[in-house]
Amino acid sequence: MKVIIDASNVAHFGKGKDGQPSLNNILNAMEALKGLGYEPFAIADAPLRHEIDNKEEFNKLLEEEKVQQVPSGTTADHFILKIAYEENAKILSNDMFRDYNDEFKDIASKRIPYGIKNGEISIGTSSKPKKVKNILQKICTYSLNEFERKGLDAYKVKKSKKISGIAIAKEAIDRITKTRENALDSKIEDIFQKIPLFGKVMNLVEEAESTSDFIIFVLVSPRDYKDAVRYAGNIAVTVGDRLKLEHAPLVAVRNDLFTKPGSFELNILYSDEVVEESKYNINITINDHDYSFVKKNSRNIASTVAARIGTWKFPIVSVKPSMLMEKPGQFEIVLEKGESKG
């Protein structure tokens, strides 16, 4: 791992009011970093060569390119940050670089703090990288897009509604009624927001085939799953009675990573549109930083995808880390034919 030494910051550490920046601070930092297995190099502001306590030795370091100097009239901070992000390097500095937070994200994970006492330098550790916001949603979106590329359409999110048993039942009744009144088939995407999957050659879910005309997938945040499950039976009875259905609809509650806590979405399908198993499973290769978090949520990813492409059983989601993916948020997804699990 390369480490950029913020030479001006390190040289000025601990100097008195009338003191000069110390070259030894920079040299000691280089040695300490090498001892820890890092590959250090230093970048300095242009004025440092005129201020440092050992100008001759400092100029020699510049000539040998062990220290690089930024152009006169500019500050080294932006150069240091730019190179750190381009080269995936760390920065030895006690500067918080607050002026650059808008341009460079998660600077704390790049910065290594230090201390110097009696000429001895101690090297700290950088903060853990922040998890990339909405990485689970990004993985689900990418996965659903891959399913659509293979001809398997997915339910599209609209505005979520506040969750309650009666709200879910009313929404289901309203949408099924509109379809009947307009004599429209669920192939019309703006009614059920879904085109039938796999044409007309789908296998029926045995339970759904014998008990209902409709399958109502209730999509909720994982936080609301247990409460929503308690509503399921009453929702099925309420919808069946109000619409005078021969069989009560089957209500399946699914964890959905797109749905905000306290709200719900509905994906309503005719029974013959529901596929028992996913045609493809999902292989995720992810960076080390996000591996544990994504692995822990792999079942929620499977649930989200299953409910939105209209499969009864979950696709198998495998997650593995890759050392080649160095940045938080990096991942690759490959769909693979195979069996799924419920």
C-alpha positions in Angstrom: 0.0 0.0 0.0 1.4 3.4 -1.0 1.2 6.2 1.6 1.5 9.8 0.7 3.2 11.9 3.4 1.7 15.3 3.7 5.2 16.7 4.1 4.3 20.2 5.1 1.9 19.0 7.8 4.4 16.5 9.2 7.3 18.9 9.1 5.4 21.6 11.0 4.2 19.2 13.7 5.2 20.2 17.2 7.3 23.3 16.2 7.4 26.2 18.6 6.1 29.6 17.8 9.4 30.7 16.3 10.6 27.2 15.3 11.2 25.9 11.8 9.6 22.9 10.2 11.6 19.8 10.9 13.1 17.6 8.2 13.6 14.8 10.7 9.9 14.6 11.1 9.6 13.7 7.5 12.5 11.3 7.5 11.2 9.6 10.7 7.8 9.2 9.1 9.3 7.6 6.0 11.2 5.1 8.1 8.2 4.3 10.3 6.0 3.7 7.3 8.6 1.4 5.7 8.8 -0.5 8.9 5.1 -1.2 8.7 5.4 -2.4 5.2 4.1 0.7 3.4 5.6 2.4 0.4 5.9 6.1 1.4 6.5 9.1 -0.7 6.2 12.8 0.3 4.4 15.8 -1.3 5.2 19.3 -0.1 4.0 22.8 -0.6 6.5 25.0 -2.5 7.3 27.3 0.5 8.5 24.4 2.6 11.9 24.3 0.9 12.5 27.9 2.1 11.2 27.2 5.7 12.7 23.8 6.5 15.5 23.6 9.1 17.8 21.6 6.8 17.4 23.2 3.4 20.4 21.4 1.8 19.2 17.9 2.7 15.6 18.7 1.8 16.8 20.0 -1.7 18.7 16.7 -2.1 15.4 14.8 -1.4 13.7 16.9 -4.0 16.4 16.1 -6.6 16.2 12.4 -5.8 12.4 12.7 -6.1 11.9 11.2 -2.7 9.9 14.4 -2.0 7.8 16.0 -4.7 7.0 19.7 -4.6 3.7 21.2 -6.0 3.9 24.3 -8.2 4.4 27.6 -6.5 1.2 29.4 -5.7 -0.8 26.3 -5.1 -1.4 24.1 -2.0 -0.4 20.5 -1.8 -3.7 19.4 -0.3 -5.6 18.9 -3.6 -2.7 17.2 -5.3 -2.4 14.8 -2.3 -6.0 13.9 -2.3 -6.2 13.5 -6.1 -3.2 11.2 -6.2 -4.5 9.2 -3.2 -7.8 8.5 -4.9 -6.3 7.8 -8.3 -3.6 5.5 -6.9 -5.7 4.0 -4.1 -3.1 5.3 -1.6 -3.4 6.4 2.0 -2.3 9.8 3.3 -0.2 10.4 6.5 -1.5 13.7 7.8 -3.3 15.3 10.7 -5.1 17.7 8.4 -8.8 16.8 8.2 -9.0 18.3 4.6 -12.5 19.6 5.4 -12.4 22.1 2.4 -12.5 19.1 0.1 -15.3 17.0 1.5 -17.6 17.8 -1.4 -15.1 16.7 -4.0 -13.6 13.7 -2.3 -15.8 11.3 -0.4 -15.0 9.5 2.8 -11.6 11.2 3.3 -11.3 9.8 6.8 -10.8 6.3 5.4 -7.8 7.6 3.4 -6.1 9.6 6.1 -3.7 8.0 8.6 -3.2 10.2 11.7 0.1 10.3 13.6 1.8 11.7 16.7 5.4 12.7 17.4 6.9 12.7 21.0 10.6 13.2 21.8 11.5 12.7 18.2 9.6 9.4 18.0 6.7 9.1 15.6 3.7 6.9 16.2 1.5 5.9 13.2 -2.2 5.6 13.8 -4.9 3.9 11.7 -7.4 5.3 9.2 -11.1 5.1 9.8 -13.0 2.2 8.3 -14.5 3.0 4.9 -18.1 4.0 5.1 -20.5 1.6 3.5 -21.7 2.9 0.1 -25.2 4.3 0.5 -27.9 2.0 -0.9 -25.5 -0.7 -2.0 -28.1 -3.3 -1.5 -30.6 -1.4 -3.6 -27.9 -1.0 -6.3 -27.3 -4.7 -6.3 -31.0 -5.5 -6.6 -31.5 -3.0 -9.4 -28.5 -4.4 -11.3 -29.8 -7.9 -10.8 -33.3 -7.0 -12.0 -31.9 -5.3 -15.0 -30.0 -8.5 -15.8 -33.2 -10.5 -15.5 -34.9 -8.1 -17.9 -32.0 -8.4 -20.4 -32.9 -12.1 -20.4 -36.5 -11.3 -21.2 -37.9 -11.6 -17.6 -39.8 -8.5 -16.7 -39.8 -7.0 -13.3 -42.3 -5.0 -11.2 -41.5 -1.3 -11.1 -41.7 0.8 -7.9 -44.3 3.5 -7.6 -45.0 5.7 -4.7 -45.2 3.6 -1.5 -48.2 3.8 0.8 -48.3 3.8 4.6 -48.5 0.2 5.8 -51.5 -1.3 7.6 -53.6 -4.4 7.0 -56.6 -2.4 5.8 -54.5 -0.2 3.5 -53.0 -3.3 1.9 -56.4 -4.8 1.4 -57.9 -1.6 0.0 -55.1 -1.2 -2.5 -55.4 -4.8 -3.7 -59.2 -4.4 -4.1 -58.9 -1.2 -6.0 -56.3 -2.5 -8.4 -58.1 -5.8 -9.1 -61.4 -3.9 -9.5 -60.0 -1.5 -12.0 -58.6 -4.4 -14.1 -62.0 -6.1 -14.1 -64.0 -2.9 -14.9 -61.8 -2.1 -17.8 -61.7 -5.7 -19.1 -57.9 -5.4 -19.2 -55.4 -8.2 -18.9 -52.4 -7.9 -16.6 -50.3 -7.7 -19.7 -51.1 -4.0 -19.5 -48.1 -2.8 -17.6 -49.7 0.4 -16.2 -52.3 -1.7 -14.4 -50.2 -4.3 -12.7 -46.9 -2.8 -13.7 -45.8 -6.2 -14.9 -45.7 -8.1 -18.1 -46.4 -11.9 -17.7 -43.2 -13.8 -17.2 -42.0 -16.6 -19.5 -45.0 -16.2 -21.8 -47.7 -18.8 -21.3 -45.5 -21.7 -20.5 -45.1 -21.0 -16.8 -45.4 -23.7 -14.2 -48.2 -23.0 -11.7 -47.5 -22.8 -8.0 -49.5 -25.8 -6.8 -51.0 -24.0 -3.8 -51.9 -20.9 -5.7 -53.5 -22.9 -8.5 -55.9 -24.7 -6.2 -56.8 -21.8 -3.9 -56.7 -18.5 -5.8 -57.1 -16.5 -9.0 -54.6 -13.9 -7.8 -51.3 -13.9 -6.0 -50.7 -10.7 -4.0 -47.0 -10.1 -3.2 -46.8 -7.6 -0.3 -43.5 -5.9 -0.5 -42.3 -4.5 2.8 -39.1 -3.3 4.5 -37.4 -6.1 6.5 -38.2 -4.1 9.6 -42.0 -4.5 8.9 -42.0 -8.2 7.8 -43.3 -9.7 11.0 -46.1 -7.2 11.4 -47.1 -7.7 7.7 -47.2 -11.5 8.0 -49.8 -11.1 10.8 -52.0 -9.1 8.4 -51.8 -11.7 5.6 -54.7 -14.0 6.5 -57.1 -11.1 7.1 -56.1 -9.4 3.8 -56.8 -12.6 1.9 -60.2 -13.0 3.4 -61.1 -9.3 3.1 -60.1 -9.1 -0.6 -61.8 -12.4 -1.5 -65.1 -11.4 0.2 -65.2 -7.9 -1.2 -64.5 -9.0 -4.7 -66.7 -12.2 -4.4 -63.8 -14.4 -5.6 -64.4 -18.1 -5.8 -61.1 -18.6 -4.0 -59.4 -16.1 -1.6 -56.2 -14.7 -3.1 -52.9 -16.0 -1.9 -51.0 -13.3 0.0 -47.3 -13.6 0.1 -45.3 -11.2 2.3 -41.7 -10.5 1.0 -38.8 -8.5 2.4 -38.1 -5.8 -0.2 -35.0 -3.6 0.0 -36.6 -0.9 -2.1 -39.5 -0.3 0.3 -39.1 2.3 3.0 -39.9 1.3 6.6 -43.6 1.9 7.4 -44.7 1.6 3.8 -45.6 -1.1 1.3 -45.8 -2.0 -2.4 -48.0 -4.6 -4.1 -47.1 -6.8 -7.0 -50.4 -8.5 -8.0 -50.3 -11.3 -10.5 -52.7 -13.8 -12.0 -51.9 -17.3 -10.7 -50.8 -18.5 -14.1 -48.2 -15.7 -14.2 -46.4 -16.9 -11.1 -43.4 -19.1 -11.6 -42.5 -21.6 -9.0 -38.7 -21.2 -9.3 -36.4 -18.6 -10.7 -34.8 -19.5 -14.0 -31.5 -17.9 -12.9 -29.6 -17.6 -9.7 -27.4 -14.6 -8.7 -23.7 -14.7 -8.2 -22.3 -11.5 -6.6 -18.6 -10.8 -6.4 -17.9 -7.8 -4.1 -15.1 -5.8 -2.5 -13.8 -6.8 0.9 -15.2 -3.6 2.6 -18.9 -4.5 1.8 -18.6 -8.3 1.7 -19.9 -9.0 5.3 -22.8 -6.6 5.0 -24.0 -7.9 1.6 -23.5 -11.5 2.7 -25.6 -10.9 5.8 -28.4 -9.4 3.5 -28.2 -12.1 0.8 -31.6 -13.5 1.7 -33.2 -10.1 1.5 -31.7 -9.6 -1.9 -33.1 -13.0 -3.0 -36.5 -12.0 -1.5 -36.6 -8.7 -3.3 -35.7 -10.1 -6.7 -38.2 -13.0 -6.3 -41.1 -10.8 -5.5 -40.4 -8.4 -8.3 -39.9 -10.9 -11.1 -42.9 -13.0 -9.8 -41.3 -16.3 -8.6 -42.5 -18.3 -5.6 -39.2 -19.6 -4.5 -36.1 -17.4 -4.0 -33.2 -17.5 -6.4 -30.0 -18.7 -4.8 -27.8 -15.7 -4.1 -24.1 -16.4 -3.6 -21.7 -13.7 -2.4 -17.9 -13.9 -2.5 -15.2 -11.3 -1.9 -12.5 -10.2 -4.4 -9.1 -8.7 -3.6 -9.1 -7.2 -7.1 -12.0 -4.9 -6.1 -10.3 -2.3 -3.9 -12.9 0.4 -3.6 -16.1 0.3 -1.5 -19.2 -0.1 -3.6 -17.5 -2.2 -6.3 -19.4 -5.4 -7.3 -20.1 -7.6 -10.3 -23.2 -9.8 -10.9 -23.6 -12.8 -13.1 -26.8 -14.7 -13.5 -26.4 -18.4 -13.7 -29.0 -21.0 -14.6 -29.9 -23.3 -11.7 -32.4 -24.3 -9.1 -33.8 -21.9 -6.5 -34.8 -22.2 -2.9 -37.9 -20.9 -1.1 
